[in-house]
Amino acid sequence: MFIENEKVKKIHLMGLVHQTLAGENQGLKTLEVWLVNLPPGSETPVDQHYGEVVCVTLKGTGRAIVDEDSFNLFPNTTLVIPAQATRQAVNTSEEDLVILVIRSLVRPPEKSLMEIRKDAVSQTQE
């Protein structure tokens, strides 16, 4: 399958622009490929994913927070995020921060990771 990225639907969400370049709609069963554009000063929401995630910075500079660690993002760098890690990207530059995101398609259990962690903490405190 050949995809012209400029023709892929752009979703404007919380100050960023998201495109799913390849995923289940294109027949993929184990991964998705996204193009995420963060305008200057914007940030993604804090999020978790049940599978592994790879982020390739194509343009701009910014910062990624993965669990308790912070990483500088700049062109021609790759960030590998382990499964279930909490993550956020922040554009710290005066130009768009463009990131290619490759993520495994892993379905969450009925409870969210946050709920599972809260349950585990409360059980250890009992």
Helices and strands as residue ranges (DSSP letters): G 5-7, E 11-13, E 16-22, G 24-26, E 31-38, E 47-48, E 53-59, E 62-66, E 69-73, E 77-81, E 86-91, E 97-104, H 113-125
